[in-house]
Amino acid sequence: MTEDSLELTSRIDGSLEGSNTAETPGLLARLVEAAAAASLSDREKARSRLQDALALLTGPEAGSRARAPRGGLAPWQARRVAAYVHVHIGTSLRTSELAKLVRLSYSHFNRAFKVSFQETPTAYIMRQRMRDAHHRPSAFAGRLGVRIV
């Protein structure tokens, strides 16, 4: 996720947390416009921006009025964790970091995460890494020192 889309994503996340959701459609439109502009020069950048917009509209964390499953993460917590994992997917991610991010104890976070995402945090991170490698094989290969011809 680029700095531009990170800023937009954090503004969207903030507007979804509070009561001002009227700004969200405009922010999503800006993400899509940025993707359209990027598609002329950089397909990967365009794909990333569109995935950011799609992630905000779909998934377990979508919508400000989404009700958290009983015992699960609050909607703002699920959004924050998913966005953090998306941004830091190429780094070492620890469940304890994610728990601190949403102000929960390690054990409570693990239980609530599993209720909200229907899998453990480790399994979720692994699945996101596999998805990332599938969608961007050249970037993944570059990290391994392999050149795709």
N, C-alpha and C positions, 0 to 999 in steps of 0.2 A: 504494500500500500504506500503510495507516495505521500510526501508531506502535505500536499494540497488536499488529497482525499482524506488523510488523517485528520486534518483540521475540520473538514466538512463532516466527517464521521463523528468527531467529538462534539461538534455543534448539534448534529442530529441526535446523538445520544443524550446530550444535555436537554434538548427540547422534548425528548420523549420521557425523560425523568420527571420534568416539571409539568405544569399544566399547559404550557404554551406549545401545543402540537400543530398550530396553524402554520408554523415556519417549516415543518418537516417536508411537505410536498415541494416547496421551493428549493430546499437543500438537495433533495433527491433529484430534482430536475437539473440542478447545477452539476451533480455527479455524472448524470447521463450526458449532459452537454460537454463536459470535460472529456468524457470517453469518446464522444463523436469527434471532437477536435483532435484528440490523440490518435484516432484511428487512421487519420491521414498520414501521420508520421511514424507511429509506433503501435503496432498491433497489440503487443504485450501490455503496454500501458493502458490501452483502451479496454482490453479484457479485464485488467485489474480493477479499473474504475467501475465497470459494469458489474463485476462480481461484488464489489463493495456495496453498490446500490441494491443488488439482488439480496445480499445478506441482510440488509436492513429491512427489506420487505418480507422476507421469508424466514423460516427457521423458528426454533423455539423461543427466540428472544424478540420476535417481531411484534410491533404494536404497543402503544402506550397503555391500552386498556386490557392487555393480555393478562389473564389471571394465572398466577403461579400455581402449579400443582401443590396440593397440601404437602408440606414438608420439603418443598423444593426451593430453589433460589427465587428471589424476587425478580421480576422482569428486568429491572435495571442491572441487577447483578449478573444475570444470564447474558445480557447484551455486552456488558463490560468485559466479562471473561471471554466470550466468543471473539470480540474485537481484539483483545490483548493477545489471544492465541494466534489470530490471523496475522497480526502485525509482527509478532515475535516468533513465527513458525520456524525460522531458520536458526534459532538460538536454543540453548538449553532451557527448557521450561520445567519448573518444579511446581508440584501441587501446592506446596506451602506458599509460593509466591502468589498463586492465584487466590488462595484463601485470604492472604493479607490484602490483596487488591479489593476484595469485596467485604473486608472487615469481619471475617468469620474465623472461628478456630479451625484447625486442620481437619479434625474429625467431623465437625458439623458440616464443613464445606464439602467433604467427600460424600456424606449422606445426601445433602441437598443437591449436589451436582448430579448424582446418579438418578435422583427422582426427576430432575428437570430435563436431563439429556439422555436418559435411559442407557447410560454407559458410564464407566468410571472416567475420571479426568485423564488418566494415562491412555486409556483406549481412545478417547476423543482426540487427544493430541496426536496419537499415532495415525488415526484415520484422517485427520486434517493434513498431516505430512504426506500420507500416501496420495491424497487428492491433489495436493500441491505438486508433487512429483509427477503425477499423471497429466496435469494441465500444463506444466512447464518443464518438460523433460530436459530442455537445453540448459536452463538455469540450475536444475538439480545435478545434471552431469558436470557442469562447470565446477560445482562445489566438490565433486569427487575427483576432479582433474581429468575427466574424460571429455573428449571432443566428439560431438555428433556431426557426422558428415551427411 
